[in-house]
Every structure is written in structure tokens, then in C-alpha cells.
């Protein structure tokens, strides 16, 4: 995993581990990043299944309940299989745009 910090956002890029291993590592490291917005870059995967995406659901729900953004980046995900509670963007730039919009919504009280 590669961790990159930009302002109040942490970008976590998956390298060679499986999704399950990645989620387990994220759960262990979560206290370190829980006060930041999080982008998970899964661009090295050829295909992501519904089960693999669902592995992130609990972490995403917890993070959003704490009023922070959690965005998965991949252009290999069939958006029809993504749970409604999760946010997926095709590029890192679009993930940053989503976080910016969600920050504005939180500032306005939505």
C-alpha cells in the first residue's frame, strides 16, 4: 500500500495485495486516518466483484458516520453492483471533486 497525504485527504493506493488483505490492513491502520477524507485507489485491478466491493462497506459506513468522505477509485467496477451507501469514482481527480462537493454539503448542514 502507498499512502499519500494531501491536505485533509489520504489517498491509499493498492499495489499487489488482495482486496480482503487490503481491507484488513485498513482496519488496523484506520485510527491513524480516521480524521481525514479517504480515497482508495484500486486502479491496478482488472475486474472487481460485488463481494470485493462489499468488503469496504463497513469501513465506508463508519467513516461517513464520522462526517468524512470515503471514495473508491476504479474504472473497472460495474456501478450496478456497488451498494448505494458507497461512492465510486473513475479517476483520482473525480474523487477529489466528490470530496469537495461533500465538504460543501457538510458545511451547509446537509
C-alpha positions, 0 to 999 in steps of 0.5 A: 500500500502507498499512502499519500497525504494531501491536505485533509485527504489520504489517498491509499493506493493498492499495489499487489495485495488482495482486496480482503488483505487490503481491507484488513490492513485498513482496519488496523491502520484506520485510527491513524486516518480516521480524521481525514477524507479517504480515497482508495485507489484500486486502479491496478485491478482488472475486474472487481466483484460485488463481494470485493466491493462489499468488503469496504462497506463497513469501513465506508459506513463508519467513516461517513458516520464520522462526517468524512468522505470515503471514495473508491477509485476504479474504472473497472467496477460495474456501478450496478453492483456497488451498494448505494451507501458507497461512492465510486469514482473513475479517476483520482481527480473525480474523487477529489471533486466528490470530496469537495462537493461533500465538504460543501454539503457538510458545511451547509448542514446537509 
